[in-house]
């Protein structure tokens, strides 16, 4: 048992960690060009949040990042009304002129996207800080002040978590919803299980792969139910709630199922199944190192301590989290393509297990083991802080892909043909002349052949080929 003095000390440590984590995330203002893209995918969400106003389907619906799109769109709407509200009100009786005001404002944001990045980075930082606050609440459901302090530190100072709390991406939003779900799992009830399923749906609406955490409420539902029929009903209700939230927030799943399947296969499944035979097995060590590096040494050592100190009752309580985490870990390890941010997928369960491990280790009755735990914790803190400092120095610089793209735009003459990576995001036409030329190009007799050439193939096109419109709408 902790003394009152020790309890107050650890609570003060929690506050200090929260302040440090918030400061680390807010340090984005010291980046080189903080109001421009620092990661190749960063410009997608700021621009598409406005494109939704014009009825443009998201370019990469396999993210799907719906929660972020809606939040960004709402905040941008506030910015628009603050800037153009009076002008719009004066033209309320003239729809064409009112629409022109909206269109010109959107076009101005594309020409000068700095306000979009300011908005996006602010929301990302706030989401990262909110996730830390919710993490403190979630860990308190599982552990005492020692576990809360160490677990919060592991995420607050994690180079990966800090970096993606600064990028204008959807990963931290998904982690936020998953964090709340993990907190509810500590003291489950029937209603909480349904709420957990809804939270998993929100997380999956941000990043599809966070849907793997649905196994947690499903397993808890099986535990809570007293009869086989009730178990089946609870599991179906859990799956139904998650599916309802996901379909509601990702409408193209039912509006255009073919597009949804295509994007899911192209964005999600391709990463799972790329790499065959021996090549796939060669990726396993690389993937393990990438995931462990993303999770961080504090959590890894805490999980190792949990393997030694936790009793059977402790493992039984945390089993629904462990199962989901192991499933996610196994899929990531065997995937053909794994990015560092995918480590965030295993973080919600891993931090709870690590917090339990650290707390048991630091409170063990064996004095020698407690001293070893104190030394180990100091080393983990030092390594984590040094890693964060090193990582932020790199993150603060503009990404090389962004620099290369900007160089092409600035130096290559208009009309030139340029070979670029197939995932390099193209600029959308904005002016009336550009839009008109883009629309007419689809009606040109050579449109079908040009489409095939863009894929590196050659075809003898037929003007009235019935497949043309479908291919060109891809």
PyMOL commands that set and color helices and strands:
alter all, ss='L'
color gray80, all
select helices_A, chain A and resi 4-30+42-54+66-90+95-111+114-140+145-156+159-164+171-187+190-206+208-224+228-249+252-255+257-273+277-295+297-309+312-334+340-362+367-395+400-411+432-441+447-454+468-472
alter helices_A, ss='H'
color red, helices_A
deselect
rebuild
show_as cartoon
